[in-house]
């Protein structure tokens, strides 16, 4: 006489799965201590940005910087204070650079930034702002307040730039010059 229609529905909450996927993505791309991009992901993003700059013939700057006398911080104040220094540097970096800039922790106390569409003067201004803000930062420790400084090297894209590794090496040469010339300073790589 009458026909009965039955339906079965399955509702599954995938919130936990999505959270786990997001956490894995974060672990794969971010430095666990500072929250900045890790070296691998920074270089991957940087290669894409450099390829875009070369293709469209636009400006691009590469900045490398690291904490001055960081070994002394760890030796004299402890690794927990050293970690605080690295976190503060990352915090100041986030506040200094634009949203389109790519910021990464590429070594122990070494950081790098790729600034798309940025000229020589723009890279120098951003670096000066970073240097000043970091030197104004005070780190509290059991032994009192600690001042930190950074040395900065800048390299700019040129017709000779073949790949990101080349640009990074040029910025590293400028960073080495900044350290050799007294630290807490900025040097710009010059192709001669």
N, C-alpha and C positions, 0 to 999 in steps of 0.2 A: 504494500500500500504506500508507505512513505519511504523516501530515500534519505539516509543520513550521510552528511558530508563531514569528514573529520580532517583536521589539519594539525600538523605537528610543527611547532616552531622551536628553534633553538636560539637562545640568546646567550652570547658569550661576552663576558667583559674582557676586553683586550687592553685595558688601561695599564695593567702591570707589564704586559708584553711591550707596549709602546714605551713605557718608562725605561725598561731594560734596554731596548734598542737605542734610545736616546743616550743612555749612560754609556753604552758601548761606543757609540759615535763620539761622544765626548772624550772617552779614554783614548780613542784612536787619533784624535786631532789636538787635544789640549795637554799642556804641561800640568801635571798633577799639583805642583806647588803654587805656581803663579797664575794659572788659568789662561796664560797666553798660548798661542799655537805652539805645538811641539816642533822640533827641528824638521822632521819628515814632512809634516803637513805644511809648515811654513814654506819649505823649498818647493813643494808641489804647487801651492798657490802662487808663489813667486815666479815660477817658470811660466805659468799661464799669463801673469801680468806682464812679464817681460816680452813674451811673444806678441801680446796685444800692442805694447808700446812700439815694438819694432815694425809690426804690420801697419800701424796707423801713423808711424813717425811722430810719436808724442814723447814728451819728456818723462823721465822716471829717475828717481833717486833711491839709493840704497844706503841705509845708515847702519853701522855696527857700533855698539857701545858695551862697555862692561864696567862693573863696580871697581873702583880703584882700591888697591890694597885689600882685596877681599879675603885672601888667605889670612892676613893679620886679624881680620874681624872674627873669622872662625877660630883661630888659635887663641886670641885674647878674650873673646866674649862668649864663645861656644857656638855650636852649629844651630841652636835654636834662634840665636840672634842673627846669625848668617841667613837663616831662612826668612826671618822677618825683613831683613834688608832686601832680599830678592823679591819678596811680596810687595814691599813698598815701591821698589823700582817699577814693578809691573803696574801697580796702581797709578803711579805718576805717569807712566807711559800711556795707559788708557785715557787719562785726563788730557794728555798733551797732543796726541795724534788724532787725526780725523777718523771717522768711521770707515772710510774707504781704504785707509792705510792698513797694511798687513804687518802685525807685530808678533814676533816669536822669540822664545827662549831657545837659542841655538847651541848653547853650551852651559857649563856650570854657572858662571856669573856673566855669561855673554848673551847679549840680546841683539836682534836685528829688526829693522823696519824697512818695508818697501813702500815708497810714496809715489803712487801713480800721478802722472800729470804735474810733477813738481820740478821746478827749476833749481838751479844752483842757489839762488838767494832764498827761495822757499825752504829748501832743505836746511840751509844754514840757520834760518830763523827758527824753524821747528827744533833744531838741535840746540840752539841757544836757550830756548824756552825750557826744553827738557833738562839741560845742564843746570840752569838756575833753579828750577823747581826741585830737583833732586838735592842740590846743595843746601836748600832751605829746609829740607826734611830732617826731622830729628827722630832717632830711633831710641827708645827707652830700653835700658838693660839694668840688671842688678848692680852693675858697676857705674851707672850714670848714663847720661845722654851721649849718643854717638852721632856724629855728622858723617854723611856719606857723599862721595862725589863719583862722577863717571868720566871716562875718556871716550871720545866719540870720533869715528872715522866715517867720512861720506864719500861715496862714489856715484858718478852720474852716468847714465846711459850715453854711449857715443857710437859712432859708426864702426868702431873697433869691437864693440860688445857683441860677443857671439852667443853667450849663454849666461845663465844666472851664476854659475860657479865663477866665471870670469869677473863679473860685477862684484860678487862677494869677496873674492880675493883682493880686488882693488880697494874695497872698503876696509878690509882687514889690514892692508898695508898702511892706509891712512890712520887706522886705529892704533897700530903699532907706533907710528910717528907721534901721535898724541901722547902716548905713554912715555916714549923716549924723550919728548920735549917738556916733560914736567907733570903730566896727568892733569885731570880736571880741565881739559881743553878740547877743542875741536880742530881736526885737520881734514882737509879735502884732498882726495887723490887727484894728482895731476898727471895726465898722460903727456909724456915728453918724448 
